[in-house]
Amino acid sequence: MKMHSVVLFLSATLWLANSSCKQIEEEQVCDFPSGMYTNATVLAHCSTGDMAGVPYVFLEMDFKKNNMVVLDNGIEKFSVPVVSTDKACVFKISHPSLFGELEFNIKADGSIALIDTEKTKLDSASRFEKRMDSEGNGLRFTYCLNDCLFAGEYILFKDGVEEPGFVTVLTNGQLNGLTPYLGYKLCFGENCNDGYTTIDMFDVSGKRETFILKSNGNKSMIELFMLAEHSGGNNGQISQGQLIFTLKAK
């Protein structure tokens, strides 16, 4: 009887251990991601007020139903396939002509860690998060950038003098109270004028004027400067010119 009891005990122990292993393995299996993910590593720099020089490979990863992902680097978009790997919750993106092979890992909180390769030269993995509006739609990177860097209500100063009324900057790229401008578009990093964080302002006719944007990091004060163009040996490079607008949070 004792031997029989020992056999039963060992069998039960092995069954429980095997079940636990299977449960762990099942918990590590991840479904193919879906929807829009934005680069949270880049957006985290909004709090410093200085977006110039922030490294990145992509700003958006938009996953489709057919195991494809649309990648947006701020200049162009391209659709590439995504395949699973032999590692749990790790997928591979391949585009040899542009960036070689990249891997991303789906974390327990649902975020994505885009793992660096030798070609991209980033110091660490880039974190991508799914950010939703009140109706459950995925938010684009541009919307998130506008929200964290510029959107809000401000008192306007020109040449140090407070102007009547106030300026309202919306996350959708529209603004009110900053005559003659009705819209804007932010740009940062290597895609912009010599790495400055810049903003294009548009009037009712669509005419564009570009300013350098400087922020103190919490949007309590934002300064807009004209672009000053170097001459001679600098080959047309730009620098910060005259201060035109100062916006102070209401």
C-alpha positions as CSV (number, residue, x, y, z in Angstrom):
1,M,0.0,0.0,0.0
2,K,2.8,2.3,0.8
3,M,4.5,1.7,-2.5
4,H,1.1,2.3,-4.3
5,S,0.7,5.6,-2.4
6,V,4.2,6.7,-3.3
7,V,3.5,6.0,-7.0
8,L,0.2,7.9,-6.9
9,F,1.9,10.9,-5.2
10,L,4.8,11.0,-7.8
11,S,2.3,10.7,-10.6
12,A,0.2,13.5,-9.3
13,T,3.3,15.7,-8.8
14,L,4.5,15.0,-12.3
15,W,1.1,15.8,-13.7
16,L,0.9,19.1,-11.8
17,A,4.4,20.1,-12.9
18,N,3.6,19.2,-16.5
19,S,0.4,21.2,-16.4
20,S,2.2,24.2,-14.9
21,C,4.8,24.1,-17.7
22,K,2.0,24.0,-20.3
23,Q,0.2,26.9,-18.6
24,I,3.4,29.0,-18.7
25,E,4.0,28.1,-22.3
26,E,0.4,29.1,-23.2
27,E,0.7,32.4,-21.3
28,Q,3.8,33.3,-23.4
29,V,2.0,32.8,-26.7
30,C,1.1,36.2,-28.2
31,D,-1.4,36.9,-31.0
32,F,-0.4,39.0,-34.0
33,P,-0.8,42.7,-33.0
34,S,-3.4,44.8,-34.6
35,G,-4.0,48.5,-35.0
36,M,-1.9,51.7,-34.6
37,Y,1.2,51.9,-32.3
38,T,3.1,55.1,-31.8
39,N,6.7,55.6,-30.8
40,A,6.5,56.3,-27.0
41,T,10.3,56.6,-26.7
42,V,10.3,59.6,-28.9
43,L,7.2,61.2,-27.3
44,A,8.8,60.9,-23.9
45,H,11.2,63.6,-24.9
46,C,8.3,66.1,-25.1
47,S,8.7,66.7,-21.4
48,T,12.2,68.2,-22.0
49,G,10.9,70.6,-24.6
50,D,13.7,69.7,-27.0
51,M,13.0,67.2,-29.7
52,A,16.0,67.9,-31.8
53,G,18.4,65.0,-32.1
54,V,16.0,62.3,-30.8
55,P,16.9,59.1,-32.6
56,Y,14.3,56.8,-34.1
57,V,13.7,54.3,-36.9
58,F,9.9,54.6,-37.1
59,L,7.3,56.8,-35.6
60,E,4.3,54.6,-36.3
61,M,3.6,50.8,-36.7
62,D,0.1,50.2,-38.1
63,F,-0.6,46.4,-38.1
64,K,-3.1,45.0,-40.6
65,K,-5.1,41.8,-40.7
66,N,-3.0,40.1,-43.3
67,N,0.1,39.9,-41.2
68,M,1.4,43.1,-42.7
69,V,2.5,46.3,-41.0
70,V,2.6,49.8,-42.4
71,L,5.7,51.6,-41.1
72,D,6.0,55.4,-41.0
73,N,9.4,57.1,-40.5
74,G,8.0,60.6,-40.8
75,I,8.9,61.0,-44.5
76,E,7.5,57.9,-46.2
77,K,5.3,54.9,-45.5
78,F,5.9,51.3,-46.6
79,S,4.1,48.1,-46.1
80,V,6.1,45.0,-45.2
81,P,5.3,41.5,-43.9
82,V,5.7,40.4,-40.3
83,V,6.5,36.8,-39.4
84,S,6.7,34.9,-36.1
85,T,9.9,33.5,-34.7
86,D,10.8,30.5,-32.6
87,K,10.9,32.9,-29.6
88,A,7.8,33.5,-27.6
89,C,6.1,36.8,-28.4
90,V,8.9,37.9,-30.7
91,F,8.1,38.8,-34.4
92,K,10.4,39.7,-37.3
93,I,10.1,42.5,-39.8
94,S,12.3,42.2,-42.9
95,H,13.2,44.8,-45.5
96,P,16.8,44.3,-46.5
97,S,17.1,47.4,-48.8
98,L,16.0,49.8,-46.0
99,F,16.9,48.5,-42.6
100,G,17.7,44.9,-42.8
101,E,15.8,42.7,-40.3
102,L,14.2,44.0,-37.2
103,E,12.6,42.1,-34.3
104,F,10.0,43.3,-31.9
105,N,8.8,41.8,-28.6
106,I,5.2,42.1,-27.3
107,K,5.4,43.0,-23.6
108,A,3.0,41.8,-20.9
109,D,1.4,45.3,-20.7
110,G,0.6,45.1,-24.5
111,S,3.4,47.5,-25.6
112,I,5.9,46.7,-28.2
113,A,9.7,46.8,-27.9
114,L,11.3,47.3,-31.3
115,I,14.7,45.6,-30.9
116,D,17.7,47.4,-32.4
117,T,19.9,46.0,-35.1
118,E,23.5,47.0,-36.0
119,K,22.2,49.0,-39.0
120,T,19.9,51.3,-37.0
121,K,22.6,52.3,-34.4
122,L,20.1,53.0,-31.6
123,D,21.3,52.7,-28.0
124,S,18.3,50.6,-26.9
125,A,15.0,49.2,-28.0
126,S,12.2,51.7,-28.9
127,R,8.9,51.4,-27.1
128,F,5.7,51.6,-29.0
129,E,2.3,52.0,-27.4
130,K,-1.3,51.9,-28.6
131,R,-3.0,55.2,-27.7
132,M,-6.7,55.5,-28.1
133,D,-9.2,58.3,-28.3
134,S,-12.5,58.4,-26.4
135,E,-14.2,56.3,-29.2
136,G,-11.5,53.6,-29.1
137,N,-9.7,54.6,-32.3
138,G,-5.9,54.5,-32.5
139,L,-4.2,57.8,-32.3
140,R,-1.6,58.8,-34.9
141,F,1.9,59.9,-33.9
142,T,1.2,63.4,-35.3
143,Y,-1.8,63.8,-33.0
144,C,0.2,62.7,-30.0
145,L,3.1,65.0,-30.8
146,N,0.8,68.0,-31.2
147,D,-0.8,67.1,-27.9
148,C,2.4,66.8,-25.9
149,L,4.4,69.6,-27.5
150,F,2.0,72.4,-28.5
151,A,-1.7,72.0,-28.0
152,G,-3.4,74.2,-25.4
153,E,-4.6,77.7,-24.7
154,Y,-2.2,80.6,-24.5
155,I,-1.8,84.3,-24.0
156,L,0.0,85.8,-27.0
157,F,3.0,88.3,-26.7
158,K,4.5,90.2,-29.7
159,D,7.7,92.1,-29.0
160,G,7.2,91.5,-25.3
161,V,3.7,93.2,-25.4
162,E,0.6,91.2,-24.5
163,E,-1.9,91.0,-27.3
164,P,-5.7,91.0,-26.6
165,G,-7.6,87.7,-26.6
166,F,-5.9,84.3,-26.5
167,V,-4.6,81.6,-28.8
168,T,-6.2,78.1,-28.9
169,V,-4.0,75.4,-30.4
170,L,-5.9,72.1,-31.2
171,T,-4.4,68.6,-31.5
172,N,-5.8,68.2,-35.1
173,G,-3.4,70.9,-36.5
174,Q,-5.8,73.8,-36.3
175,L,-5.4,77.0,-34.3
176,N,-7.3,80.2,-33.5
177,G,-6.2,83.6,-32.4
178,L,-2.8,83.8,-34.1
179,T,-3.6,85.9,-37.1
180,P,-3.2,85.2,-40.0
181,Y,-2.5,81.6,-39.3
182,L,-5.3,78.9,-39.2
183,G,-3.2,75.7,-39.1
184,Y,0.2,74.2,-38.3
185,K,2.4,71.2,-38.7
186,L,5.3,70.3,-36.4
187,C,8.6,68.8,-37.5
188,F,11.5,67.6,-35.5
189,G,14.8,65.7,-35.8
190,E,16.8,65.0,-39.0
191,N,13.8,65.5,-41.2
192,C,13.6,69.2,-40.4
193,N,15.8,72.3,-40.9
194,D,19.2,71.4,-39.6
195,G,17.7,69.3,-36.8
196,Y,15.7,72.1,-35.2
197,T,12.2,71.5,-34.0
198,T,10.2,73.6,-36.4
199,I,6.6,74.5,-37.0
200,D,5.0,75.4,-40.4
201,M,2.1,77.9,-40.1
202,F,-0.6,78.1,-42.8
203,D,-2.9,81.0,-43.5
204,V,-6.3,80.8,-45.2
205,S,-4.7,80.7,-48.7
206,G,-2.4,77.9,-47.8
207,K,0.7,80.0,-47.7
208,R,3.3,78.5,-45.4
209,E,5.7,80.2,-43.0
210,T,8.2,78.3,-40.9
211,F,9.4,79.1,-37.4
212,I,11.8,77.4,-34.9
213,L,9.8,76.3,-31.9
214,K,11.4,76.4,-28.4
215,S,9.5,75.1,-25.4
216,N,10.3,75.0,-21.7
217,G,9.0,71.4,-21.5
218,N,5.7,71.8,-19.8
219,K,4.0,74.1,-22.4
220,S,3.9,76.9,-19.9
221,M,5.9,79.0,-22.3
222,I,6.6,78.5,-26.0
223,E,8.7,80.8,-28.2
224,L,8.6,81.0,-32.0
225,F,11.6,82.3,-33.9
226,M,12.2,83.3,-37.5
227,L,14.7,81.2,-39.5
228,A,18.0,82.9,-40.1
229,E,19.9,81.7,-43.1
230,H,23.7,81.6,-43.1
231,S,25.6,82.8,-46.1
232,G,28.9,81.9,-47.6
233,G,30.7,78.8,-46.6
234,N,27.8,77.3,-44.6
235,N,26.0,76.3,-47.8
236,G,22.6,77.7,-46.9
237,Q,22.2,76.2,-43.4
238,I,19.8,77.9,-41.1
239,S,20.0,79.1,-37.5
240,Q,17.7,80.7,-35.0
241,G,16.6,84.2,-35.9
242,Q,14.5,86.9,-34.3
243,L,11.9,86.0,-31.7
244,I,8.5,86.7,-33.2
245,F,5.8,85.1,-30.9
246,T,5.8,84.2,-27.2
247,L,2.9,82.0,-26.0
248,K,2.3,81.7,-22.3
249,A,-0.2,79.2,-20.9
250,K,-3.4,80.7,-19.6
